Amino acid sequence: MKWTQRIVNAFRANANNRPKVGQVVVPRAEDSVRDYPSAGLTPSRLGSILQEADDGSLSTAMQLFEEMEEKDAHLFAVANTRRLALTGLEWQVVSAADVHTGVDRDRADKVAAYCREILADLDRLDEALQHLSLAIGRNIAIAEIVWDVAGGELRPVDIVPIDFTRIVFDELDRPRILTEEQPEEGVELLPNKFIVHTPHSVSGHPQRGGLLRVTAMVYLAKNLALKDWMIFAEVFGMPVRIARYEPTATPEEKRELLRMLESLGSNAAGIFSRAVELQVIEANRGTMGPPYERLVEFLNREMSKAWLGQTLTTDIAGQKGSYAVTAVHETVRQDVLADDMRKEGRTIRRDLLEVLTRLRFGPDAPVPCFRRKLKQPSVPGELVEVLDTAVNQLGVRVPLGWAHDALGIPQAGEQEATVPGMSN
């Protein structure tokens, strides 16, 4: 019996470790139903929704978070910028020997090659990674690993995102999934079956810390300001019409006079008795406008700071700045991206790569790392000078693949024609 088959049999013997074959969480009709909690949202209602999420029921909060991005264009833009900065980068599986010292190079490379092959065969891996990136705003995202027996071995064949409204927490703040059989309390997450990404969960309740929760009050304030702004825009410049009636006027005459004033607003014409004094007061046309625009701009900057760590790459209208200051703010944003990359890699390594490694190579095999290829902006001429100094003068061993990536030049295949140079 092959050693790989023995490992598979060992997992089958231990039901606590062996991943369950097939898909556990199946779609439900109610997954597509929404309650639209943002309609008529007030500060007290927002507080109740967040309190409900703290108590373990996330459905209303998750629906609100989805609506927030749909209704606020600026929030949608900065949230997408934050997520796309991560998911837009190519992923890679790095051998444990490249990260840790004292690791068997041959074995670590074999494990990394196997995990790389498995991930490359998952057609919906990118979709699953995009779903997991939504945890940046919601602080939790779950995807199910669908296992099946292929070629005599147990391996993942798909990764399915779990709808956010199906996530609940138990009394110990552990996530559970709502199902047809357990529509209220949910079922516990089976071992080695789910990828659970909680990027901001350092301490306390796992629902706290998501950026959509952080900007919820800003969204509400902006929403209320926009409503008042739209009302003001509707009546701005419209003259106020006042009609004075005789003290002897009857209630019916007063109602008729009011209807005539309302008609005057749309028809600009009306018939009044000589006993009626009509006065039209022009709207205030002073230079000092209402504060709505300034308030909305301030709230937009608050959202940008929360999501991107800076404002100069999103809000530059009316602000003084220079390219140097913008470059500094861009560096801060890169620090935020590096943190997102590190947390994503930690989750994928823990919930997917480690399971693959243990299942195929045993409990003591070195687990590879999941990383994103961060493209460092650089001037090609300066980079060439740095490489020349590092390699030819200092004797630094620079990986060939890194040099090609840094220069933006793909590596040529064995049978592929290359551009002749002075050294050829």
Secondary structure, 3 states (H helix, E strand, C coil): CCHHHHHHHHHHHCCCCCCCCECCCCCCHHHHCCCCCCCCCCHHHHHHHHHHHHCCECHHHHHHHHHHHHHCHHHHHHHHHHHHHHHCCCEEEECHHHCCCCCCHHHHHHHHHHHHHHHHHCCCHHHHHHHHHCHHHHCCEEEEEEEEEECCEEEEEEEEECCHHHEEECCCCCEEECCCCCCCCCEECCCCCEEEECCCCCCCCCCCCCHHHHCHHHHHHHHHHHHHHHHHHHHCCCCEEEEECCCCCCHHHHHHHHHHHHHHHHHCCCCCCCCCEEEEECCCCCCCCCCHHHHHHHHHHHHHHHHHCCCCCCCCCCCCCCHHHHHHHHHHHHHHHHHHHHHHHHHHHHHHHHHHHHHHHCCCCCCCEEEECCCCCCCHHHHHHHHHHHHHHCCCCCCHHHHHHHHCCCCCCCCCCCCCCCCC
